[in-house]
């Protein structure tokens, strides 16, 4: 809709197409579009979503330019946009990642680029088994993006990522009542980071981690029909007895969703009694 002429009504950005989805964000006269629409004027095949853009003008909204393809080893899941940054939510090998790209994007190429060509900053995360959820990021002018980061062995962390300075700050962590003396502190220098040249972290920037008490590993197992399934296995290093401990297998495969493997204190009682917990995700 044209803000200066609301009586003209709404403009359709694209006609509805079966099984095609569009997610739009506006920035500096452009619509940035995350979509799985068939690619035009290119022989490049892409699965899932890719990033395109068009002018936010009624006569030009059908002239899309593909900005970025996800690459062979990751998929685009969602996006958010700010005055100086575009944030992309990704999955790589079934695991979540977030990255930011500086705006505005200069596009002077004929063929679509891959994500790495835009020098993205990947947000450092404490474990490759993390669950990551966006916090309230409502300020368009902000250069800070807030996430709630968690894993089966890391209680919920609230983290602010400064996309301009490419640094991050831990604001808060959920306290585990009754286990504080058993928790181990892990400095951020142990962060699993795609970013190169990660800055030295001050001593105050640390979090509580149960990985010295609880083993958490991700393996691939083959089902009865030959399909490889990612399996996350959780057990107490002290209470588990190999070959004798009882176990619980959680499975879910509907709607393209993975199981929630974020921190859950309700599991601690089972783990302390030697149980093995396994989470089977969709492949």
VMD Tcl script that draws the C-alpha trace (Angstrom):
set ca {
  {0.00 0.00 0.00}
  {1.25 3.49 -0.89}
  {1.43 5.44 2.39}
  {0.67 8.71 0.60}
  {-2.35 7.32 -1.24}
  {-4.09 4.74 0.95}
  {-7.31 4.97 -1.07}
  {-5.61 3.12 -3.89}
  {-5.74 0.01 -1.72}
  {-3.39 -2.94 -1.34}
  {-0.97 -4.08 -4.02}
  {-0.43 -7.80 -4.58}
  {3.30 -8.48 -4.48}
  {2.87 -11.86 -6.16}
  {-0.10 -14.02 -7.11}
  {-0.82 -16.94 -4.81}
  {0.73 -20.17 -6.09}
  {0.15 -23.63 -4.69}
  {2.94 -24.74 -2.29}
  {4.87 -21.46 -2.73}
  {5.53 -19.25 0.31}
  {6.74 -15.66 0.61}
  {8.13 -13.80 3.64}
  {8.60 -10.07 3.05}
  {10.56 -7.35 4.83}
  {10.89 -3.72 3.69}
  {14.17 -1.82 3.66}
  {15.17 1.44 1.97}
  {12.76 1.21 -0.96}
  {13.11 -2.55 -1.49}
  {11.15 -5.62 -0.49}
  {13.46 -8.43 0.65}
  {11.69 -11.73 0.01}
  {12.44 -15.16 1.42}
  {10.69 -17.63 -0.85}
  {10.68 -21.09 -2.38}
  {9.20 -19.84 -5.66}
  {10.66 -21.51 -8.79}
  {13.74 -19.70 -10.02}
  {13.34 -17.89 -13.32}
  {15.93 -17.09 -15.99}
  {18.49 -19.39 -14.43}
  {19.36 -23.06 -14.61}
  {20.37 -23.11 -10.95}
  {18.26 -25.50 -8.89}
  {17.57 -24.72 -5.24}
  {15.75 -26.62 -2.53}
  {13.90 -24.72 0.19}
  {14.06 -20.94 0.45}
  {16.31 -18.37 -1.18}
  {16.57 -14.59 -0.79}
  {15.30 -12.22 -3.48}
  {14.36 -8.55 -3.64}
  {12.37 -6.12 -5.75}
  {11.64 -2.41 -5.80}
  {8.75 -1.41 -3.52}
  {6.96 0.21 -6.44}
  {3.72 -1.06 -7.92}
  {5.03 -1.19 -11.49}
  {8.26 -2.98 -10.51}
  {7.14 -5.59 -8.00}
  {7.14 -8.37 -10.59}
  {10.81 -7.73 -11.42}
  {12.56 -9.86 -8.84}
  {16.30 -10.24 -8.50}
  {17.70 -13.26 -6.69}
  {20.11 -11.99 -4.04}
  {21.46 -15.12 -2.33}
  {21.17 -18.89 -2.48}
  {21.73 -20.80 0.77}
  {24.54 -23.06 -0.43}
  {24.75 -26.82 -0.62}
  {25.09 -27.51 3.11}
  {22.53 -25.17 4.71}
  {18.95 -23.92 4.34}
  {17.28 -20.57 4.99}
  {14.50 -20.75 7.60}
  {13.45 -17.16 8.32}
  {14.75 -13.59 8.40}
  {14.49 -10.27 10.23}
  {15.58 -6.85 9.03}
  {16.99 -3.75 10.70}
  {18.27 -0.36 9.62}
  {21.83 -1.60 9.01}
  {21.53 -5.39 9.09}
  {19.66 -8.36 7.68}
  {19.45 -11.37 10.04}
  {19.04 -14.83 8.54}
  {17.91 -17.90 10.48}
  {19.64 -21.00 9.05}
  {19.95 -24.72 9.48}
  {23.18 -26.53 8.70}
  {23.25 -30.32 8.94}
  {19.98 -30.09 10.87}
  {21.39 -27.66 13.46}
  {20.37 -24.00 13.93}
  {22.55 -21.00 13.06}
  {22.02 -17.25 12.90}
  {24.00 -14.73 10.88}
  {23.82 -11.06 9.93}
  {24.60 -9.28 6.65}
  {25.37 -5.58 6.51}
  {22.82 -3.41 4.69}
  {22.36 -1.97 2.17}
  {23.32 -4.86 -0.09}
  {25.05 -3.77 -3.29}
  {23.85 -5.97 -6.14}
  {25.77 -5.51 -9.38}
  {25.94 -9.12 -10.56}
  {24.04 -11.13 -13.15}
  {23.92 -14.52 -11.41}
  {22.73 -15.28 -7.86}
  {25.43 -15.38 -5.19}
  {25.79 -17.78 -2.30}
  {25.51 -16.60 1.28}
  {29.27 -16.66 1.87}
  {29.81 -14.05 -0.85}
  {28.18 -11.41 1.39}
  {30.68 -11.87 4.26}
  {28.06 -12.82 6.86}
  {28.83 -12.69 10.58}
  {27.75 -15.98 12.14}
  {26.61 -15.54 15.73}
  {28.91 -17.54 18.06}
  {27.00 -20.21 19.98}
  {28.14 -22.39 22.90}
  {27.28 -25.79 21.46}
  {26.42 -27.35 18.13}
  {23.43 -29.01 19.82}
  {21.82 -25.70 20.78}
  {18.22 -24.64 20.63}
  {18.06 -20.98 19.57}
  {15.01 -18.73 19.82}
  {14.82 -15.01 18.93}
  {14.00 -12.64 21.77}
  {11.97 -9.41 21.48}
  {13.80 -7.59 18.67}
  {11.35 -4.79 17.93}
  {13.65 -1.77 17.47}
  {14.30 -1.31 13.75}
  {17.17 1.12 14.41}
  {18.99 -1.23 16.79}
  {22.23 -3.01 15.88}
  {21.70 -5.56 18.67}
  {19.90 -8.86 18.18}
  {18.77 -10.86 21.21}
  {18.61 -14.65 21.33}
  {17.72 -17.21 23.97}
  {20.27 -20.01 23.63}
  {19.89 -23.39 25.27}
  {21.00 -27.00 24.98}
  {20.35 -30.27 26.85}
  {23.35 -29.45 29.09}
  {23.20 -25.62 29.15}
  {20.40 -23.83 31.04}
  {18.74 -21.02 29.07}
  {21.07 -18.12 28.21}
  {19.88 -14.68 27.14}
  {22.51 -13.27 24.78}
  {22.77 -9.92 22.97}
  {24.70 -9.94 19.68}
  {26.07 -6.58 18.54}
  {25.98 -6.86 14.75}
  {27.92 -3.63 14.22}
  {30.84 -4.49 16.54}
  {30.50 -8.25 15.97}
  {30.64 -9.02 19.68}
  {28.19 -10.57 22.11}
  {27.18 -10.21 25.75}
  {25.55 -12.74 28.06}
  {22.78 -11.01 30.00}
  {21.31 -13.80 32.07}
  {21.20 -17.54 32.62}
  {18.52 -19.69 34.19}
  {19.54 -20.88 37.64}
  {19.36 -24.61 38.35}
  {18.09 -24.89 41.92}
  {19.91 -27.41 44.07}
  {22.68 -28.09 41.56}
  {24.62 -24.84 41.68}
  {27.58 -26.43 43.48}
  {27.76 -29.14 40.82}
  {27.69 -26.89 37.81}
  {30.89 -26.23 35.94}
  {31.78 -22.84 34.51}
  {32.95 -22.77 30.92}
  {34.48 -19.59 29.52}
  {33.37 -18.24 26.18}
  {36.75 -19.12 24.72}
  {35.24 -22.62 24.33}
  {32.44 -21.30 22.15}
  {31.89 -23.19 18.91}
  {32.32 -20.33 16.45}
  {32.19 -20.11 12.69}
  {33.46 -16.56 12.98}
  {37.23 -16.21 12.66}
  {39.31 -14.08 15.00}
  {36.81 -14.29 17.87}
  {37.85 -11.73 20.46}
  {39.23 -12.74 23.83}
  {36.40 -12.96 26.32}
  {36.44 -11.23 29.68}
  {36.22 -13.42 32.76}
  {32.77 -12.05 33.54}
  {31.44 -13.53 30.31}
  {30.90 -17.19 31.21}
  {28.04 -19.60 31.64}
  {27.14 -22.67 33.66}
  {27.44 -25.96 31.84}
  {26.59 -29.52 32.88}
  {28.70 -31.24 30.22}
  {31.17 -32.63 32.79}
  {28.27 -34.32 34.55}
  {26.03 -35.19 31.61}
  {27.10 -36.56 28.23}
  {25.27 -35.15 25.20}
  {26.19 -36.49 21.78}
  {24.69 -36.54 18.30}
  {25.02 -39.65 16.15}
  {23.51 -41.05 12.98}
  {21.66 -44.36 13.28}
  {20.12 -46.49 10.54}
  {16.43 -47.38 10.91}
  {14.87 -50.70 9.92}
  {14.17 -49.39 6.40}
  {17.74 -48.19 5.82}
  {17.13 -44.48 6.45}
  {19.78 -42.58 8.44}
  {18.24 -40.77 11.43}
  {20.00 -38.15 13.62}
  {19.86 -39.23 17.26}
  {20.77 -37.08 20.28}
  {21.75 -39.20 23.30}
  {21.80 -37.83 26.85}
  {23.03 -39.65 29.98}
  {24.73 -39.05 33.33}
  {28.45 -39.75 33.25}
  {28.32 -40.99 36.85}
  {25.02 -42.87 37.06}
  {24.92 -44.51 33.62}
  {25.86 -48.21 33.48}
  {26.76 -49.35 29.98}
  {24.48 -52.12 28.73}
  {22.29 -52.04 31.85}
  {20.75 -48.57 32.17}
  {17.09 -48.19 31.12}
  {16.27 -45.75 28.34}
  {13.55 -43.60 26.82}
  {13.36 -42.89 23.09}
  {11.50 -39.73 22.03}
  {10.38 -39.51 18.40}
  {8.44 -37.02 16.30}
  {8.32 -36.45 12.57}
  {5.23 -34.42 11.67}
  {4.98 -30.95 10.10}
  {8.71 -30.75 9.38}
  {9.49 -29.99 13.03}
  {12.37 -31.25 15.14}
  {12.04 -32.32 18.76}
  {12.62 -29.67 21.39}
  {16.05 -30.40 22.84}
  {16.47 -27.20 24.82}
  {17.29 -27.23 28.53}
  {14.67 -28.98 30.70}
  {15.28 -29.43 34.43}
  {12.58 -32.14 34.53}
  {15.08 -34.55 32.93}
  {17.57 -34.29 35.80}
  {15.78 -36.80 38.03}
  {15.84 -39.49 35.33}
  {19.47 -38.80 34.48}
  {20.50 -38.96 38.14}
  {18.93 -42.43 38.35}
  {20.93 -43.69 35.37}
  {18.37 -43.40 32.60}
  {19.48 -42.79 29.01}
  {17.38 -40.29 27.01}
  {17.44 -40.36 23.21}
  {15.79 -37.95 20.76}
  {15.14 -39.16 17.21}
  {14.53 -36.34 14.72}
  {13.16 -36.31 11.21}
  {15.83 -36.93 8.60}
}
mol new
graphics top color blue
foreach p $ca { graphics top sphere $p radius 0.5 }
foreach p [lrange $ca 0 end-1] q [lrange $ca 1 end] { graphics top cylinder $p $q radius 0.2 }
display resetview
